[in-house]
Every structure is written in structure tokens, then in C-alpha cells.
Amino acid sequence: DAEVLFFPDPAGMPCRRHLAGKECRRANCTYAHADTSLVKLLRRIDAASKTLDVCVFTITCNEIADAVVRAHERGVKVRVISDDEQANSTGSDLRAIADAGIPVRTDAASTHMHHKFAIVDGATLIN
């Protein structure tokens, strides 16, 4: 099954309680309470059971970084490749991912490694 997810999602960032599968208790919560593109992406990452191979320019979304670390913590073999110049840029979550024990490699090239894809369990391509 193919599904197209667009970023940024016009629905905005998801409510953290919705993201955790809980009911939001805030009367005027301005975050999304639906399955946004980000929620669907995180569910794909959270579904990884064996391997998660990530090749990205950088990761600056804390929710994505947290999902990658969660996969590692539940025993999924996680590997990350990123652009060498972006790995230590402001807002990059790659240091936290590496500090969690996940192998993070950079391209060490004179050009930018601008890919954005992941392979879940050797079977699902997120691109």
C-alpha cells in the first residue's frame, strides 16, 4: 500500500496527548487532534520491529528523533546516515540520537548529502 504524506502538514503539529493515544484535556488546545502526516510517519517508525535505516540531511523534529530512539530502546537495529555539515548544526537532534547508542555516520563529502528516506524492517520505504 502506498500512502503520500506531505510536510509541512497544513493541520499543524499534533497534540502530545493525542500523539500518546490519550484524550486531550485542554479546552482550547490549538494542536492537531487527528492523524496528521507527522503522526502517520511516527507510527511507521514505531512499527519497526527488526531494523530501521535512516538516511537524512538532518533531524530537527524532536518527535522524529524520539521515535528513532524508542525503536533503538525496544531492540530494533537502528542506523542513521546524515550530512556531515548538518550533523552538528543548531537544532539538530543527531547528537542526542548518537548519545542514545545509535550508530550515526556522516558523508564527509564536499557536497551536501540531501537524501530523506528510511527503510523499516527492510520492507517499507519512507521517502
Secondary structure as the mmCIF struct_conf table of DSSP 4:
data_model
#
loop_
_struct_conf.conf_type_id
_struct_conf.id
_struct_conf.beg_label_comp_id
_struct_conf.beg_label_asym_id
_struct_conf.beg_label_seq_id
_struct_conf.end_label_comp_id
_struct_conf.end_label_asym_id
_struct_conf.end_label_seq_id
BEND BEND1 PHE A 7 PRO A 8
TURN_TY1_P TURN_TY1_P1 PRO A 10 ALA A 11
BEND BEND2 MET A 13 MET A 13
STRN STRN1 PRO A 14 PRO A 14
HELX_LH_PP_P HELX_LH_PP_P1 CYS A 15 CYS A 15
HELX_RH_AL_P HELX_RH_AL_P1 ARG A 16 LEU A 19
TURN_TY1_P TURN_TY1_P2 ALA A 20 GLY A 21
TURN_TY1_P TURN_TY1_P3 ALA A 27 ASN A 28
BEND BEND3 TYR A 31 TYR A 31
STRN STRN2 ALA A 32 ALA A 32
BEND BEND4 ALA A 34 ALA A 34
HELX_RH_AL_P HELX_RH_AL_P2 SER A 37 ASP A 46
TURN_TY1_P TURN_TY1_P4 ALA A 47 ALA A 47
BEND BEND5 SER A 49 LYS A 50
STRN STRN3 THR A 51 VAL A 56
BEND BEND6 PHE A 57 PHE A 57
HELX_RH_AL_P HELX_RH_AL_P3 ASN A 62 GLU A 73
TURN_TY1_P TURN_TY1_P5 ARG A 74 GLY A 75
STRN STRN4 LYS A 77 SER A 82
TURN_TY1_P TURN_TY1_P6 ASP A 84 ASN A 88
BEND BEND7 SER A 89 SER A 89
TURN_TY1_P TURN_TY1_P7 THR A 90 GLY A 91
HELX_RH_AL_P HELX_RH_AL_P4 LEU A 94 ASP A 99
TURN_TY1_P TURN_TY1_P8 ALA A 100 GLY A 101
STRN STRN5 VAL A 104 THR A 106
BEND BEND8 SER A 110 THR A 111
STRN STRN6 LYS A 116 VAL A 120
TURN_TY1_P TURN_TY1_P9 ASP A 121 ALA A 123
STRN STRN7 THR A 124 ILE A 126
#
